[in-house]
Amino acid sequence: MPAEQILFGTDFPAVTPGVAAWYTKNVDAYFEDRPEMHAQVMHTNAHALLPRLSAR
């Protein structure tokens, strides 16, 4: 799957803040050597789909 089609989400509040933090920590570690792809997955792709988020 191309990186442009991936969004990161933790399912918070369906999971505890600790579980959400665990997922986030592991995604950060997975993309550690690919900062551009990390930025896409964490926020750039969401901003492309939901431009109103970029205004914040």
C-alpha positions in Angstrom: 0.0 0.0 0.0 1.4 3.4 -0.9 2.3 5.7 2.1 -0.2 8.3 0.7 -3.0 5.9 1.6 -2.1 5.3 5.2 -3.5 7.2 8.2 -2.5 6.6 11.8 -5.1 6.4 14.5 -5.2 4.9 18.0 -8.9 4.3 18.5 -8.8 6.6 21.6 -11.1 6.8 23.6 -12.0 3.2 22.9 -8.5 2.3 24.2 -6.8 3.7 27.3 -4.4 6.6 27.0 -1.6 4.1 27.9 -2.5 1.9 24.9 -2.8 4.9 22.6 0.7 6.0 23.7 2.1 2.5 23.1 0.8 2.5 19.6 2.2 6.0 18.9 5.6 5.1 20.4 5.8 2.0 18.1 4.7 3.9 15.0 7.3 6.5 15.8 10.0 3.8 16.1 8.9 2.0 12.9 9.3 5.2 10.8 12.4 6.5 12.7 14.6 6.2 9.6 11.9 7.6 7.2 10.8 11.0 8.6 9.0 12.0 5.4 6.9 8.9 5.5 6.3 9.4 9.2 5.0 12.9 8.6 2.6 11.6 5.9 1.2 8.9 8.1 0.9 11.0 11.2 -0.7 14.2 9.7 0.0 15.1 6.0 -2.4 12.4 4.6 -5.2 13.4 7.0 -4.8 17.1 6.0 -5.1 16.1 2.4 -8.4 14.3 3.1 -9.7 16.8 5.6 -8.3 20.2 4.7 -10.2 21.9 7.5 -7.7 20.2 9.9 -4.9 22.2 8.3 -6.4 25.5 9.4 -5.7 24.8 13.1 
